[in-house]
Amino acid sequence: AAGVIQSPRHLIKEKRETATLKCYPIPRHDTVYWYQQGPGQDPQFLISFYEKMQSDKGSIPDRFSAQQFSDYHSELNMSSLELGDSALYFCASSLHSRGPGEKLFFGSGTQLSVL
Amino acid sequence: SQQGEEDPQALSIQEGENATMNCSYKTSINNLQWYRQNSGRGLVHLILIRSNEREKHSGRLRVTLDTSKKSSSLLITASRAADTASYFCATDLSQGAQKLVFGQGTRLTINP
């Protein structure tokens, strides 16, 4: 069965550079979530989208932005990268019509290292 | 502050023993979910228990929910080396929030 696809798997950037992370949800899933997980930390909710509209927002820095496209894939854009942005970034998807708070399907994540 | 707090933070047991992990949360919820994460990998959904349920089973997993105490426990019976992973509880806040809030996780090590 198709899963959530994230790219790239690993990304190395310098401070003050920009990065774009991509997420392709499970086919027919209409809701996408982004999480950030620092080393040894729990996943922190960043932002979610339903039907291409932002549906919820968490602790996402102003330097970050995200959007969901017509094919439901999502991109997380990160600018002016800081050392503290180094983390594992997960995308997850779900089917909204099943109701809020249904189980999420996670991708394998993008490991971002800021040097 | 964290919505979910997990206890213990780390647990090491022998293969075949049972492992119990606890989770507490602060606000009212629609449901509580448990996820598993192998090191550096994505989270995998294990089980979901709704706020009107008290106990749920799935294979070797047993989850309880006590909404009066705002706590849940995950029991893994007859543990196996392959169960070694981090386990997180996650809560969805009521009022239709489109997100899950994760606890800090329990690092479980099963020794062969």
gemmi code that builds the backbone of each chain (N, CA, C; Angstrom):
import gemmi

chains = {
    "A": [
        ("ALA", (0.841, -1.196, 0.000), (0.000, 0.000, 0.000), (0.880, 1.251, 0.000)),
        ("ALA", (0.390, 2.293, -0.691), (1.158, 3.523, -0.774), (1.198, 4.179, 0.592)),
        ("GLY", (2.366, 4.764, 0.907), (2.517, 5.477, 2.163), (2.780, 6.940, 1.908)),
        ("VAL", (3.017, 7.682, 2.965), (3.353, 9.089, 2.850), (4.807, 9.194, 2.397)),
        ("ILE", (5.024, 9.955, 1.361), (6.364, 10.098, 0.801), (6.912, 11.483, 1.133)),
        ("GLN", (8.101, 11.505, 1.692), (8.753, 12.778, 1.982), (10.074, 12.857, 1.231)),
        ("SER", (10.373, 14.047, 0.778), (11.677, 14.257, 0.144), (12.198, 15.640, 0.492)),
        ("PRO", (13.518, 15.789, 0.572), (14.486, 14.699, 0.520), (14.537, 13.944, 1.844)),
        ("ARG", (15.250, 12.868, 1.887), (15.380, 12.085, 3.112), (16.367, 12.760, 4.065)),
        ("HIS", (17.384, 13.340, 3.486), (18.383, 14.079, 4.267), (18.674, 15.393, 3.558)),
        ("LEU", (18.964, 16.431, 4.350), (19.251, 17.747, 3.782), (20.250, 18.453, 4.683)),
        ("ILE", (21.302, 18.946, 4.068), (22.310, 19.692, 4.811), (22.348, 21.106, 4.264)),
        ("LYS", (22.231, 22.071, 5.165), (22.210, 23.480, 4.765), (23.131, 24.279, 5.684)),
        ("GLU", (23.508, 25.456, 5.191), (24.268, 26.390, 5.997), (23.298, 27.362, 6.672)),
        ("LYS", (23.792, 27.989, 7.731), (22.978, 29.016, 8.401), (22.570, 30.090, 7.394)),
        ("ARG", (21.387, 30.579, 7.564), (20.800, 31.672, 6.750), (20.361, 31.212, 5.352)),
        ("GLU", (20.575, 29.947, 5.044), (20.066, 29.442, 3.760), (18.585, 29.114, 3.882)),
        ("THR", (18.021, 28.719, 2.747), (16.620, 28.308, 2.730), (16.532, 26.824, 2.396)),
        ("ALA", (15.417, 26.228, 2.786), (15.190, 24.811, 2.503), (13.724, 24.598, 2.186)),
        ("THR", (13.473, 23.643, 1.301), (12.091, 23.273, 0.966), (11.935, 21.781, 1.142)),
        ("LEU", (10.989, 21.403, 1.982), (10.694, 20.001, 2.229), (9.357, 19.674, 1.559)),
        ("LYS", (9.307, 18.492, 0.956), (8.097, 18.110, 0.241), (7.448, 16.885, 0.877)),
        ("CYS", (6.138, 16.836, 0.725), (5.365, 15.739, 1.306), (4.256, 15.351, 0.338)),
        ("TYR", (4.174, 14.058, 0.068), (3.112, 13.532, -0.789), (2.259, 12.592, 0.050)),
        ("PRO", (1.032, 12.985, 0.348), (0.202, 12.179, 1.246), (-0.256, 10.886, 0.585)),
        ("ILE", (-0.832, 10.034, 1.384), (-1.438, 8.812, 0.876), (-2.564, 9.207, -0.091)),
        ("PRO", (-2.672, 8.523, -1.232), (-3.737, 8.870, -2.180), (-5.102, 8.936, -1.514)),
        ("ARG", (-5.838, 9.977, -1.840), (-7.192, 10.281, -1.342), (-7.182, 10.901, 0.052)),
        ("HIS", (-6.040, 10.981, 0.703), (-5.988, 11.725, 1.963), (-5.986, 13.212, 1.653)),
        ("ASP", (-6.797, 13.972, 2.404), (-6.963, 15.385, 2.087), (-6.368, 16.305, 3.161)),
        ("THR", (-5.812, 15.729, 4.195), (-5.281, 16.537, 5.300), (-3.816, 16.196, 5.520)),
        ("VAL", (-3.024, 17.223, 5.636), (-1.584, 17.056, 5.810), (-1.139, 17.808, 7.061)),
        ("TYR", (-0.232, 17.203, 7.798), (0.300, 17.785, 9.031), (1.826, 17.809, 8.938)),
        ("TRP", (2.427, 18.825, 9.526), (3.876, 18.888, 9.633), (4.270, 18.904, 11.113)),
        ("TYR", (5.270, 18.088, 11.426), (5.806, 18.019, 12.786), (7.315, 18.182, 12.736)),
        ("GLN", (7.859, 18.753, 13.792), (9.307, 18.890, 13.960), (9.719, 18.104, 15.197)),
        ("GLN", (10.760, 17.296, 15.063), (11.232, 16.507, 16.195), (12.724, 16.704, 16.375)),
        ("GLY", (13.101, 17.380, 17.442), (14.511, 17.538, 17.774), (15.055, 16.264, 18.384)),
        ("PRO", (16.380, 16.130, 18.489), (16.994, 14.920, 19.051), (16.475, 14.621, 20.457)),
        ("GLY", (15.954, 13.426, 20.646), (15.447, 13.024, 21.953), (14.189, 13.739, 22.398)),
        ("GLN", (13.562, 14.453, 21.483), (12.363, 15.228, 21.830), (11.104, 14.580, 21.254)),
        ("ASP", (9.969, 15.046, 21.728), (8.721, 14.574, 21.144), (8.416, 15.381, 19.890)),
        ("PRO", (7.627, 14.855, 19.004), (7.237, 15.611, 17.808), (6.411, 16.834, 18.182)),
        ("GLN", (6.788, 17.967, 17.641), (6.074, 19.218, 17.900), (5.271, 19.588, 16.661)),
        ("PHE", (3.995, 19.834, 16.854), (3.116, 20.183, 15.746), (3.469, 21.564, 15.205)),
        ("LEU", (3.598, 21.638, 13.890), (3.901, 22.915, 13.246), (2.649, 23.521, 12.607)),
        ("ILE", (2.044, 22.759, 11.690), (0.941, 23.319, 10.908), (0.209, 22.180, 10.210)),
        ("SER", (-1.069, 22.421, 9.896), (-1.831, 21.426, 9.156), (-2.679, 22.103, 8.090)),
        ("PHE", (-3.019, 21.316, 7.074), (-3.819, 21.811, 5.966), (-4.921, 20.806, 5.652)),
        ("TYR", (-6.085, 21.352, 5.323), (-7.197, 20.536, 4.853), (-7.755, 21.173, 3.600)),
        ("GLU", (-7.835, 20.409, 2.537), (-8.344, 20.913, 1.266), (-7.657, 22.226, 0.882)),
        ("LYS", (-6.365, 22.226, 0.988), (-5.495, 23.328, 0.547), (-5.578, 24.581, 1.421)),
        ("MET", (-6.360, 24.508, 2.494), (-6.447, 25.648, 3.403), (-5.780, 25.278, 4.729)),
        ("GLN", (-5.113, 26.246, 5.331), (-4.510, 26.000, 6.640), (-5.624, 25.717, 7.641)),
        ("SER", (-5.522, 24.630, 8.359), (-6.581, 24.253, 9.293), (-6.187, 24.421, 10.749)),
        ("ASP", (-4.897, 24.387, 11.039), (-4.456, 24.563, 12.414), (-2.989, 24.980, 12.392)),
        ("LYS", (-2.586, 25.680, 13.403), (-1.224, 26.186, 13.455), (-0.660, 25.961, 14.837)),
        ("GLY", (0.583, 25.504, 14.867), (1.234, 25.273, 16.149), (2.431, 26.181, 16.304)),
        ("SER", (3.528, 25.595, 16.774), (4.714, 26.381, 17.079), (5.603, 26.553, 15.853)),
        ("ILE", (5.036, 27.054, 14.789), (5.817, 27.251, 13.559), (6.399, 28.652, 13.552)),
        ("PRO", (7.724, 28.754, 13.384), (8.352, 30.086, 13.358), (7.862, 30.891, 12.157)),
        ("ASP", (7.927, 32.206, 12.288), (7.522, 33.082, 11.182), (8.419, 32.885, 9.966)),
        ("ARG", (9.624, 32.353, 10.180), (10.559, 32.116, 9.067), (10.118, 30.927, 8.208)),
        ("PHE", (9.177, 30.169, 8.723), (8.697, 28.993, 7.999), (7.333, 29.296, 7.386)),
        ("SER", (7.088, 28.722, 6.240), (5.756, 28.811, 5.649), (5.461, 27.480, 4.984)),
        ("ALA", (4.209, 27.214, 4.775), (3.840, 25.954, 4.149), (2.579, 26.153, 3.334)),
        ("GLN", (2.358, 25.253, 2.416), (1.119, 25.280, 1.653), (0.794, 23.876, 1.164)),
        ("GLN", (-0.465, 23.709, 0.821), (-0.924, 22.453, 0.237), (-1.438, 22.769, -1.160)),
        ("PHE", (-1.032, 21.947, -2.103), (-1.354, 22.208, -3.505), (-2.602, 21.425, -3.939)),
        ("SER", (-3.012, 21.696, -5.193), (-4.256, 21.100, -5.687), (-4.189, 19.578, -5.735)),
        ("ASP", (-2.980, 19.020, -5.858), (-2.860, 17.555, -5.852), (-2.664, 17.016, -4.432)),
        ("TYR", (-2.859, 17.884, -3.447), (-2.782, 17.582, -2.010), (-1.372, 17.428, -1.466)),
        ("HIS", (-0.355, 17.490, -2.330), (0.972, 17.448, -1.754), (1.247, 18.773, -1.046)),
        ("SER", (2.195, 18.760, -0.146), (2.481, 19.942, 0.662), (3.972, 20.226, 0.654)),
        ("GLU", (4.310, 21.468, 0.822), (5.709, 21.876, 0.926), (5.886, 22.774, 2.147)),
        ("LEU", (6.973, 22.538, 2.841), (7.352, 23.354, 3.998), (8.588, 24.144, 3.588)),
        ("ASN", (8.441, 25.450, 3.563), (9.541, 26.321, 3.186), (10.150, 26.954, 4.425)),
        ("MET", (11.455, 26.854, 4.518), (12.153, 27.331, 5.702), (13.229, 28.312, 5.262)),
        ("SER", (13.178, 29.521, 5.784), (14.151, 30.529, 5.384), (14.990, 30.964, 6.577)),
        ("SER", (16.086, 31.644, 6.258), (17.011, 32.132, 7.310), (17.278, 31.045, 8.337)),
        ("LEU", (17.712, 29.904, 7.853), (17.897, 28.747, 8.721), (18.852, 29.040, 9.872)),
        ("GLU", (18.519, 28.489, 11.017), (19.330, 28.619, 12.226), (19.782, 27.237, 12.667)),
        ("LEU", (20.836, 27.215, 13.473), (21.353, 25.929, 13.963), (20.253, 25.135, 14.670)),
        ("GLY", (19.406, 25.856, 15.386), (18.339, 25.203, 16.154), (17.245, 24.594, 15.302)),
        ("ASP", (17.281, 24.846, 13.997), (16.292, 24.235, 13.100), (16.661, 22.808, 12.742)),
        ("SER", (17.870, 22.392, 13.113), (18.283, 21.023, 12.830), (17.353, 20.065, 13.572)),
        ("ALA", (16.704, 19.225, 12.814), (15.714, 18.326, 13.407), (15.216, 17.371, 12.337)),
        ("LEU", (14.392, 16.452, 12.795), (13.686, 15.549, 11.883), (12.309, 16.164, 11.637)),
        ("TYR", (11.965, 16.353, 10.384), (10.682, 16.963, 10.029), (9.791, 15.890, 9.422)),
        ("PHE", (8.655, 15.692, 10.075), (7.725, 14.673, 9.619), (6.499, 15.302, 8.984)),
        ("CYS", (6.042, 14.633, 7.968), (4.747, 14.944, 7.399), (3.838, 13.754, 7.708)),
        ("ALA", (2.592, 14.039, 7.944), (1.602, 12.991, 8.156), (0.347, 13.348, 7.384)),
        ("SER", (-0.427, 12.342, 7.047), (-1.677, 12.616, 6.345), (-2.817, 11.826, 6.960)),
        ("SER", (-4.009, 12.294, 6.710), (-5.210, 11.597, 7.167), (-6.354, 11.978, 6.253)),
        ("LEU", (-7.470, 11.263, 6.452), (-8.674, 11.547, 5.683), (-9.632, 12.300, 6.585)),
        ("HIS", (-9.849, 13.554, 6.281), (-10.619, 14.426, 7.171), (-12.041, 13.954, 7.372)),
        ("SER", (-12.610, 13.358, 6.354), (-14.018, 12.978, 6.447), (-14.258, 11.926, 7.503)),
        ("ARG", (-13.195, 11.275, 7.946), (-13.342, 10.287, 9.023), (-13.432, 10.966, 10.379)),
        ("GLY", (-13.238, 12.270, 10.389), (-13.386, 13.009, 11.634), (-12.064, 13.523, 12.149)),
        ("PRO", (-12.096, 14.601, 12.886), (-10.853, 15.139, 13.438), (-10.273, 14.169, 14.454)),
        ("GLY", (-8.945, 14.180, 14.538), (-8.291, 13.343, 15.525), (-8.202, 11.888, 15.143)),
        ("GLU", (-8.487, 11.546, 13.885), (-8.283, 10.173, 13.455), (-6.794, 9.897, 13.335)),
        ("LYS", (-6.446, 8.632, 13.185), (-5.032, 8.291, 13.203), (-4.323, 8.904, 12.010)),
        ("LEU", (-3.072, 9.228, 12.266), (-2.237, 9.826, 11.253), (-1.289, 8.785, 10.689)),
        ("PHE", (-0.985, 8.955, 9.427), (-0.005, 8.118, 8.756), (1.215, 8.993, 8.491)),
        ("PHE", (2.339, 8.573, 9.049), (3.536, 9.393, 8.975), (4.465, 8.943, 7.863)),
        ("GLY", (5.164, 9.920, 7.293), (6.255, 9.618, 6.394), (7.504, 9.289, 7.195)),
        ("SER", (8.566, 8.959, 6.491), (9.825, 8.590, 7.153), (10.616, 9.801, 7.618)),
        ("GLY", (10.174, 10.991, 7.217), (10.808, 12.200, 7.711), (11.947, 12.704, 6.845)),
        ("THR", (12.245, 13.975, 7.013), (13.421, 14.598, 6.405), (14.336, 15.036, 7.537)),
        ("GLN", (15.554, 14.529, 7.517), (16.534, 14.936, 8.523), (17.239, 16.187, 8.014)),
        ("LEU", (16.988, 17.305, 8.666), (17.620, 18.566, 8.281), (18.772, 18.866, 9.234)),
        ("SER", (19.922, 19.099, 8.676), (21.085, 19.496, 9.460), (21.514, 20.873, 8.990)),
        ("VAL", (21.564, 21.815, 9.929), (22.001, 23.170, 9.626), (23.391, 23.367, 10.231)),
        ("LEU", (24.348, 23.692, 9.372), (25.744, 23.788, 9.819), (26.181, 25.245, 9.998)),
    ],
    "B": [
        ("SER", (3.380, 24.284, 27.412), (3.612, 23.080, 28.204), (3.096, 21.883, 27.441)),
        ("GLN", (3.617, 20.712, 27.780), (3.246, 19.515, 27.068), (1.819, 19.121, 27.402)),
        ("GLN", (1.071, 18.698, 26.403), (-0.259, 18.156, 26.645), (-0.123, 16.775, 27.241)),
        ("GLY", (0.861, 16.004, 26.734), (1.018, 14.653, 27.231), (2.368, 14.468, 27.889)),
        ("GLU", (2.353, 13.882, 29.054), (3.584, 13.558, 29.752), (3.660, 12.061, 29.902)),
        ("GLU", (4.816, 11.486, 29.594), (4.933, 10.045, 29.647), (5.796, 9.610, 30.804)),
        ("ASP", (5.495, 8.432, 31.265), (6.169, 7.894, 32.436), (6.280, 6.390, 32.263)),
        ("PRO", (7.423, 5.732, 32.377), (8.709, 6.395, 32.606), (9.295, 6.949, 31.321)),
        ("GLN", (10.350, 7.690, 31.387), (11.007, 8.188, 30.188), (11.805, 7.086, 29.511)),
        ("ALA", (12.290, 6.146, 30.302), (13.016, 5.014, 29.739), (12.688, 3.773, 30.547)),
        ("LEU", (12.601, 2.655, 29.849), (12.250, 1.390, 30.486), (13.043, 0.287, 29.814)),
        ("SER", (13.707, -0.532, 30.619), (14.503, -1.636, 30.095), (14.067, -2.915, 30.788)),
        ("ILE", (13.621, -3.894, 30.011), (13.140, -5.151, 30.588), (13.685, -6.335, 29.791)),
        ("GLN", (13.483, -7.517, 30.327), (13.909, -8.733, 29.644), (12.813, -9.196, 28.683)),
        ("GLU", (13.262, -9.825, 27.626), (12.326, -10.389, 26.655), (11.373, -11.342, 27.357)),
        ("GLY", (10.110, -11.233, 26.983), (9.104, -12.096, 27.591), (8.347, -11.409, 28.715)),
        ("GLU", (8.941, -10.388, 29.317), (8.258, -9.659, 30.379), (7.235, -8.698, 29.761)),
        ("ASN", (6.382, -8.186, 30.644), (5.408, -7.191, 30.201), (5.967, -5.785, 30.423)),
        ("ALA", (5.600, -4.872, 29.540), (6.045, -3.482, 29.652), (4.828, -2.586, 29.784)),
        ("THR", (4.858, -1.712, 30.770), (3.759, -0.768, 30.975), (4.282, 0.650, 30.907)),
        ("MET", (3.628, 1.434, 30.081), (3.980, 2.847, 29.940), (2.741, 3.684, 30.233)),
        ("ASN", (2.955, 4.816, 30.864), (1.839, 5.671, 31.255), (1.926, 7.032, 30.583)),
        ("CYS", (0.786, 7.642, 30.455), (0.691, 8.950, 29.806), (-0.350, 9.770, 30.549)),
        ("SER", (-0.024, 11.010, 30.837), (-1.013, 11.915, 31.432), (-1.186, 13.117, 30.517)),
        ("TYR", (-2.371, 13.680, 30.553), (-2.643, 14.835, 29.716), (-3.412, 15.860, 30.515)),
        ("LYS", (-3.597, 17.035, 29.937), (-4.105, 18.153, 30.734), (-5.525, 18.575, 30.387)),
        ("THR", (-5.892, 18.496, 29.114), (-7.193, 19.039, 28.739), (-8.114, 17.925, 28.264)),
        ("SER", (-9.361, 18.254, 28.043), (-10.309, 17.242, 27.586), (-9.959, 16.835, 26.152)),
        ("ILE", (-10.280, 15.614, 25.827), (-9.873, 15.044, 24.545), (-11.036, 14.326, 23.872)),
        ("ASN", (-10.899, 14.133, 22.567), (-11.812, 13.255, 21.832), (-11.307, 11.819, 21.863)),
        ("ASN", (-9.995, 11.683, 21.680), (-9.400, 10.359, 21.743), (-7.934, 10.458, 22.114)),
        ("LEU", (-7.357, 9.346, 22.428), (-5.937, 9.271, 22.742), (-5.355, 8.150, 21.899)),
        ("GLN", (-4.200, 8.410, 21.349), (-3.572, 7.426, 20.465), (-2.168, 7.105, 20.966)),
        ("TRP", (-1.728, 5.914, 20.644), (-0.349, 5.520, 20.928), (0.365, 5.250, 19.610)),
        ("TYR", (1.606, 5.751, 19.551), (2.432, 5.573, 18.378), (3.766, 4.980, 18.797)),
        ("ARG", (4.369, 4.312, 17.861), (5.685, 3.708, 18.062), (6.644, 4.345, 17.067)),
        ("GLN", (7.902, 4.552, 17.518), (8.913, 5.116, 16.642), (10.226, 4.375, 16.835)),
        ("ASN", (10.685, 3.765, 15.763), (12.032, 3.212, 15.775), (12.995, 4.371, 15.543)),
        ("SER", (14.194, 4.219, 16.015), (15.170, 5.307, 16.042), (15.298, 5.995, 14.688)),
        ("GLY", (15.025, 7.310, 14.676), (15.194, 8.098, 13.472), (14.200, 7.822, 12.375)),
        ("ARG", (13.153, 7.073, 12.683), (12.176, 6.722, 11.658), (10.841, 7.394, 11.936)),
        ("GLY", (9.901, 7.179, 11.023), (8.577, 7.759, 11.188), (7.786, 7.071, 12.283)),
        ("LEU", (6.746, 7.738, 12.731), (5.891, 7.188, 13.775), (4.841, 6.285, 13.155)),
        ("VAL", (4.574, 5.201, 13.837), (3.596, 4.235, 13.363), (2.460, 4.150, 14.369)),
        ("HIS", (1.254, 4.306, 13.865), (0.086, 4.253, 14.740), (-0.113, 2.833, 15.278)),
        ("LEU", (-0.346, 2.740, 16.589), (-0.580, 1.441, 17.219), (-2.045, 1.227, 17.543)),
        ("ILE", (-2.628, 2.187, 18.247), (-3.985, 1.975, 18.754), (-4.601, 3.314, 19.117)),
        ("LEU", (-5.898, 3.401, 18.965), (-6.651, 4.607, 19.294), (-7.744, 4.227, 20.273)),
        ("ILE", (-7.884, 4.999, 21.323), (-8.964, 4.779, 22.285), (-9.744, 6.078, 22.417)),
        ("ARG", (-11.057, 5.975, 22.304), (-11.898, 7.168, 22.344), (-12.223, 7.537, 23.784)),
        ("SER", (-12.654, 8.756, 23.971), (-12.869, 9.273, 25.322), (-13.980, 8.530, 26.059)),
        ("ASN", (-14.864, 7.857, 25.326), (-15.941, 7.113, 25.985), (-15.591, 5.626, 26.178)),
        ("GLU", (-14.357, 5.274, 25.864), (-13.889, 3.907, 26.076), (-12.950, 3.859, 27.265)),
        ("ARG", (-12.903, 2.723, 27.907), (-12.044, 2.581, 29.091), (-10.874, 1.637, 28.836)),
        ("GLU", (-11.063, 0.706, 27.924), (-10.006, -0.261, 27.665), (-10.133, -0.755, 26.229)),
        ("LYS", (-8.970, -1.038, 25.633), (-8.979, -1.535, 24.269), (-7.804, -2.470, 24.077)),
        ("HIS", (-7.991, -3.509, 23.281), (-6.942, -4.476, 23.036), (-6.646, -4.551, 21.543)),
        ("SER", (-5.384, -4.826, 21.240), (-4.991, -5.095, 19.867), (-3.773, -5.993, 19.923)),
        ("GLY", (-3.977, -7.275, 19.655), (-2.876, -8.229, 19.742), (-2.269, -8.245, 21.131)),
        ("ARG", (-0.972, -7.984, 21.220), (-0.305, -7.971, 22.528), (-0.399, -6.622, 23.231)),
        ("LEU", (-1.139, -5.706, 22.654), (-1.278, -4.372, 23.232), (-2.589, -4.248, 23.992)),
        ("ARG", (-2.501, -3.596, 25.147), (-3.705, -3.274, 25.907), (-3.589, -1.820, 26.344)),
        ("VAL", (-4.586, -1.043, 26.027), (-4.590, 0.366, 26.387), (-5.763, 0.632, 27.313)),
        ("THR", (-5.515, 1.415, 28.340), (-6.588, 1.872, 29.223), (-6.640, 3.388, 29.192)),
        ("LEU", (-7.795, 3.906, 29.479), (-7.995, 5.350, 29.528), (-8.844, 5.688, 30.734)),
        ("ASP", (-8.351, 6.599, 31.542), (-9.090, 7.096, 32.701), (-9.254, 8.595, 32.524)),
        ("THR", (-10.402, 9.003, 32.029), (-10.606, 10.426, 31.749), (-10.740, 11.239, 33.031)),
        ("SER", (-11.134, 10.604, 34.131), (-11.235, 11.362, 35.386), (-9.848, 11.734, 35.896)),
        ("LYS", (-8.879, 10.881, 35.627), (-7.505, 11.152, 36.034), (-6.677, 11.722, 34.887)),
        ("LYS", (-7.299, 11.821, 33.718), (-6.595, 12.296, 32.526), (-5.297, 11.494, 32.333)),
        ("SER", (-5.458, 10.194, 32.263), (-4.284, 9.348, 32.099), (-4.629, 8.127, 31.277)),
        ("SER", (-3.582, 7.554, 30.680), (-3.717, 6.350, 29.879), (-2.495, 5.481, 30.120)),
        ("SER", (-2.662, 4.190, 29.907), (-1.516, 3.304, 29.992), (-1.500, 2.383, 28.782)),
        ("LEU", (-0.299, 2.035, 28.380), (-0.083, 1.083, 27.297), (0.667, -0.104, 27.873)),
        ("LEU", (0.089, -1.271, 27.737), (0.714, -2.506, 28.203), (1.082, -3.346, 26.997)),
        ("ILE", (2.335, -3.735, 26.920), (2.786, -4.681, 25.893), (3.095, -5.981, 26.613)),
        ("THR", (2.384, -7.026, 26.273), (2.600, -8.306, 26.942), (3.595, -9.159, 26.160)),
        ("ALA", (4.251, -10.047, 26.876), (5.200, -10.990, 26.260), (6.125, -10.265, 25.294)),
        ("SER", (6.860, -9.307, 25.815), (7.673, -8.438, 24.965), (8.712, -9.223, 24.169)),
        ("ARG", (9.055, -8.635, 23.035), (10.045, -9.216, 22.124), (11.122, -8.186, 21.851)),
        ("ALA", (12.291, -8.638, 21.452), (13.386, -7.715, 21.138), (12.949, -6.688, 20.092)),
        ("ALA", (12.086, -7.107, 19.173), (11.629, -6.213, 18.113), (10.714, -5.106, 18.624)),
        ("ASP", (10.273, -5.209, 19.869), (9.440, -4.145, 20.447), (10.275, -2.953, 20.896)),
        ("THR", (11.599, -3.109, 20.881), (12.476, -2.004, 21.256), (12.211, -0.809, 20.362)),
        ("ALA", (11.823, 0.308, 20.968), (11.438, 1.511, 20.231), (11.056, 2.579, 21.243)),
        ("SER", (10.711, 3.750, 20.748), (10.114, 4.785, 21.589), (8.611, 4.779, 21.371)),
        ("TYR", (7.894, 4.955, 22.439), (6.433, 4.926, 22.379), (5.893, 6.270, 22.852)),
        ("PHE", (5.014, 6.827, 22.053), (4.448, 8.138, 22.340), (2.933, 8.037, 22.445)),
        ("CYS", (2.399, 8.755, 23.411), (0.956, 8.952, 23.392), (0.679, 10.288, 22.708)),
        ("ALA", (-0.477, 10.391, 22.119), (-0.860, 11.622, 21.428), (-2.339, 11.866, 21.661)),
        ("THR", (-2.669, 13.095, 21.893), (-4.067, 13.438, 22.155), (-4.557, 14.434, 21.131)),
        ("ASP", (-5.789, 14.273, 20.735), (-6.409, 15.299, 19.929), (-7.275, 16.118, 20.879)),
        ("LEU", (-7.152, 17.394, 20.817), (-7.948, 18.252, 21.675), (-9.352, 18.290, 21.125)),
        ("SER", (-10.304, 18.440, 21.967), (-11.684, 18.481, 21.510), (-11.928, 19.759, 20.723)),
        ("GLN", (-13.097, 19.960, 20.251), (-13.486, 21.114, 19.440), (-12.868, 21.062, 18.050)),
        ("GLY", (-12.665, 19.850, 17.571), (-12.306, 19.691, 16.170), (-10.929, 20.164, 15.771)),
        ("ALA", (-10.001, 20.193, 16.698), (-8.644, 20.613, 16.346), (-8.055, 19.656, 15.333)),
        ("GLN", (-7.405, 20.194, 14.335), (-6.810, 19.377, 13.285), (-5.358, 19.111, 13.619)),
        ("LYS", (-5.094, 18.526, 14.758), (-3.722, 18.199, 15.097), (-3.724, 17.210, 16.242)),
        ("LEU", (-2.620, 16.504, 16.386), (-2.368, 15.662, 17.541), (-1.218, 16.271, 18.329)),
        ("VAL", (-1.326, 16.228, 19.640), (-0.265, 16.726, 20.506), (0.404, 15.523, 21.147)),
        ("PHE", (1.694, 15.405, 20.963), (2.433, 14.242, 21.429), (3.047, 14.480, 22.797)),
        ("GLY", (3.133, 13.402, 23.580), (3.864, 13.414, 24.830), (5.342, 13.206, 24.565)),
        ("GLN", (6.102, 13.145, 25.648), (7.559, 13.089, 25.510), (8.086, 11.706, 25.194)),
        ("GLY", (7.310, 10.709, 25.288), (7.723, 9.383, 24.874), (8.444, 8.584, 25.938)),
        ("THR", (8.330, 7.281, 25.801), (9.055, 6.330, 26.641), (9.958, 5.520, 25.747)),
        ("ARG", (11.249, 5.509, 26.098), (12.200, 4.711, 25.334), (12.221, 3.310, 25.943)),
        ("LEU", (11.707, 2.334, 25.196), (11.618, 0.953, 25.682), (12.732, 0.116, 25.070)),
        ("THR", (13.470, -0.557, 25.920), (14.522, -1.475, 25.461), (14.198, -2.868, 25.964)),
        ("ILE", (14.117, -3.808, 25.043), (13.866, -5.203, 25.391), (15.178, -5.958, 25.243)),
        ("ASN", (15.652, -6.493, 26.322), (16.920, -7.224, 26.315), (16.691, -8.701, 26.038)),
        ("PRO", (17.404, -9.233, 25.044), (17.187, -10.657, 24.687), (17.697, -11.606, 25.770)),
    ],
}
model = gemmi.Model(1)
for chain_id, residues in chains.items():
    chain = gemmi.Chain(chain_id)
    for i, (resn, *xyz) in enumerate(residues, 1):
        res = gemmi.Residue()
        res.name, res.seqid = resn, gemmi.SeqId(i, " ")
        for name, pos in zip(("N", "CA", "C"), xyz):
            atom = gemmi.Atom()
            atom.name, atom.element = name, gemmi.Element(name[0])
            atom.pos, atom.b_iso = gemmi.Position(*pos), 0.0
            res.add_atom(atom)
        chain.add_residue(res)
    model.add_chain(chain)
structure = gemmi.Structure()
structure.add_model(model)
structure.setup_entities()
